[in-house]
Amino acid sequence: MKTTLKLFTILFAIILIGCGGKEEKKKEGFSYEKKASTEQTKTTESAVPASKQVDLSNKGIGPIKSLTLDAVDQEMAAHGADVFKKMCTACHRPDKKFIGPSPKDILNRRSPEWVMNMILNPDEMVQKDPLAKALLIEFNGSPMANQNLSEEDARAVLEYFRTL
């Protein structure tokens, strides 16, 4: 009986020493102060997301230097709709934000040259064009894939965008 009592006493002492006596470092939990500091940095950045910014003077970087738009060519727009459905709908939706921005009313925010250069030359645009870089950040680092479209197909897609 004495041996059992001694064993329980020793076991109890080991448990007490093992569990108590140390001060645990407190883990950082939820803090309103930290949230406030990140909100302050966000307000210093541009309040308008890149997809909503209007820049009609930027022509982008690529083969298209000048482009004049006349009346909408319905046949070309239909071809552009087919190309868009085959090549672009994995990331873009005509009327809403998805993996990439919506092309609806894009020509109210971007020059036709910029749109064409983004379609034809997305890799270089994302590296060198400030607006394309901002869009990349806004859309969680998802770069636009180069679909290797011809200028004719890209122009048809642009014509389709005009009909949205």
C-alpha positions as CSV (number, residue, x, y, z in Angstrom):
1,M,0.0,0.0,0.0
2,K,2.9,2.4,0.8
3,T,4.5,1.6,-2.5
4,T,1.3,2.4,-4.4
5,L,0.9,5.6,-2.4
6,K,4.4,6.6,-3.2
7,L,3.9,5.8,-6.9
8,F,0.7,7.9,-7.1
9,T,2.5,10.8,-5.2
10,I,5.4,10.7,-7.7
11,L,3.1,10.5,-10.7
12,F,1.0,13.4,-9.4
13,A,4.1,15.5,-8.8
14,I,5.3,14.7,-12.4
15,I,2.0,15.7,-13.8
16,L,2.0,19.0,-11.8
17,I,5.5,19.8,-12.9
18,G,4.8,18.9,-16.5
19,C,1.6,20.9,-16.8
20,G,2.1,23.9,-14.6
21,G,4.8,26.3,-13.7
22,K,5.5,27.5,-17.2
23,E,4.2,30.7,-18.7
24,E,2.9,30.0,-22.1
25,K,3.4,32.6,-24.8
26,K,0.1,34.1,-25.8
27,K,-0.7,33.6,-29.5
28,E,-1.8,36.6,-31.4
29,G,-5.5,36.4,-31.8
30,F,-8.0,38.6,-33.5
31,S,-7.1,42.3,-33.0
32,Y,-9.0,45.4,-34.1
33,E,-5.8,47.4,-34.0
34,K,-4.2,45.3,-36.8
35,K,-7.3,45.5,-39.0
36,A,-7.3,49.3,-38.6
37,S,-3.7,49.5,-39.7
38,T,-4.3,47.5,-42.9
39,E,-7.4,49.6,-43.7
40,Q,-5.2,52.7,-43.5
41,T,-2.9,51.3,-46.2
42,K,-5.8,50.4,-48.4
43,T,-7.2,53.9,-48.3
44,T,-3.9,55.3,-49.5
45,E,-4.1,53.1,-52.6
46,S,-6.4,53.8,-55.5
47,A,-10.0,53.6,-54.4
48,V,-11.1,52.6,-57.9
49,P,-10.2,49.0,-59.0
50,A,-8.2,48.7,-62.2
51,S,-11.1,47.0,-64.0
52,K,-13.3,50.2,-63.4
53,Q,-10.6,52.8,-64.2
54,V,-11.0,54.7,-67.4
55,D,-8.0,55.2,-69.6
56,L,-8.8,55.9,-73.2
57,S,-5.4,57.4,-74.1
58,N,-3.3,54.2,-73.4
59,K,-2.8,52.2,-76.6
60,G,-0.9,49.4,-74.8
61,I,2.1,47.5,-76.0
62,G,1.9,45.4,-79.1
63,P,1.4,45.3,-82.9
64,I,-1.7,47.6,-83.0
65,K,-0.7,51.3,-83.1
66,S,-3.8,52.8,-84.6
67,L,-7.4,51.6,-85.1
68,T,-10.5,53.4,-86.4
69,L,-13.9,52.0,-85.6
70,D,-16.8,52.5,-88.0
71,A,-20.3,51.1,-87.7
72,V,-20.5,47.7,-86.1
73,D,-20.0,44.9,-88.7
74,Q,-22.6,42.3,-87.6
75,E,-20.9,39.5,-89.6
76,M,-17.5,40.2,-88.0
77,A,-19.2,40.5,-84.6
78,A,-20.8,37.0,-85.1
79,H,-17.4,35.6,-85.9
80,G,-16.0,37.3,-82.9
81,A,-18.7,35.8,-80.7
82,D,-17.7,32.3,-81.9
83,V,-14.0,33.0,-81.2
84,F,-14.9,34.4,-77.8
85,K,-17.0,31.4,-76.9
86,K,-14.3,28.9,-78.0
87,M,-11.2,30.7,-76.6
88,C,-12.2,33.1,-73.9
89,T,-15.1,31.8,-71.8
90,A,-12.8,29.7,-69.6
91,C,-11.9,33.0,-67.9
92,H,-14.3,35.7,-69.1
93,R,-18.0,36.1,-68.9
94,P,-19.6,38.7,-71.2
95,D,-21.6,40.4,-68.5
96,K,-19.9,39.8,-65.2
97,K,-16.5,39.5,-63.5
98,F,-15.1,36.0,-63.4
99,I,-11.5,34.9,-63.4
100,G,-10.9,37.8,-65.7
101,P,-12.8,41.1,-66.2
102,S,-16.0,41.3,-68.2
103,P,-15.7,42.7,-71.7
104,K,-19.0,44.5,-71.5
105,D,-18.6,48.2,-72.1
106,I,-14.8,47.7,-72.3
107,L,-14.5,50.4,-75.0
108,N,-15.9,52.9,-72.5
109,R,-12.9,52.3,-70.3
110,R,-10.1,51.3,-72.8
111,S,-8.9,52.3,-76.2
112,P,-9.6,49.8,-79.0
113,E,-5.8,49.6,-79.6
114,W,-5.3,48.6,-75.9
115,V,-7.9,45.9,-76.1
116,M,-6.5,44.5,-79.3
117,N,-2.9,44.6,-77.9
118,M,-4.1,42.8,-74.7
119,I,-5.7,40.1,-76.8
120,L,-2.7,39.7,-79.1
121,N,0.2,40.4,-76.7
122,P,-0.9,39.6,-73.1
123,D,2.5,38.5,-71.9
124,E,4.3,41.7,-72.7
125,M,1.3,43.8,-71.7
126,V,1.3,42.3,-68.2
127,Q,5.1,42.9,-67.9
128,K,5.2,46.5,-69.2
129,D,1.8,48.1,-69.2
130,P,0.8,49.7,-65.9
131,L,-2.9,49.1,-66.3
132,A,-2.4,45.5,-67.3
133,K,-0.2,45.0,-64.2
134,A,-2.9,46.5,-62.0
135,L,-5.5,44.2,-63.6
136,L,-3.2,41.2,-62.9
137,I,-3.1,42.2,-59.2
138,E,-6.9,42.8,-59.0
139,F,-7.6,39.4,-60.5
140,N,-5.4,37.5,-58.0
141,G,-2.4,37.1,-60.2
142,S,-4.3,35.2,-63.0
143,P,-2.5,36.3,-66.1
144,M,-4.4,36.4,-69.4
145,A,-3.4,33.4,-71.5
146,N,-2.0,34.0,-74.9
147,Q,-4.5,32.3,-77.3
148,N,-2.3,33.1,-80.3
149,L,-5.2,34.7,-82.2
150,S,-4.6,36.2,-85.6
151,E,-5.2,40.0,-85.9
152,E,-8.4,39.2,-87.9
153,D,-9.8,37.0,-85.1
154,A,-8.8,39.6,-82.4
155,R,-10.5,42.3,-84.5
156,A,-13.6,40.2,-84.7
157,V,-13.6,39.7,-80.9
158,L,-13.3,43.4,-80.5
159,E,-16.3,43.9,-82.8
160,Y,-18.2,41.4,-80.7
161,F,-17.3,43.4,-77.6
162,R,-18.9,46.4,-79.2
163,T,-22.2,44.5,-79.4
164,L,-22.4,43.6,-75.7
